[in-house]
Amino acid sequence: MILLNPQMQMDWQGQKLAEQLMQILLLIFGVIAIVAGYSMGSFRMMMLVYAGGVVLTTLITIPNWPFFNRHPLKWLDPSEAEKHPRPLATTTSKKKNSKK
């Protein structure tokens, strides 16, 4: 079992940046692939260029690079969490009126 260190996780802004980079890079590589495939008249070349772009995009966006963690979250210490227990959720029951 792999335990994740909270300080090594990608923050919210990093996740947003990774998703935006993924979308932009895939779009750019898609356009490049179509132009390359059309100019060479090769469907295979188009697919190879796009597959290379997907691999490069994966290598850029999936690892937890330091620039994805510029705004780290401040986690609460376990000892501090024990001092302030979570409030219990209150449930309200609603009766459904059945129409006949």
QUILIN-V432754 format. One record per helix or strand. SS is the DSSP state (H for helix, E for strand). FROM is the first residue (numbers start at 1). TO is the last residue. If there is no record, write none. Layout:
ss: {SS,SS}
from: {FROM,FROM}
to: {TO,TO}
This chain:
ss: {H,H,H,H,H}
from: {6,12,43,66,78}
to: {8,40,61,68,83}
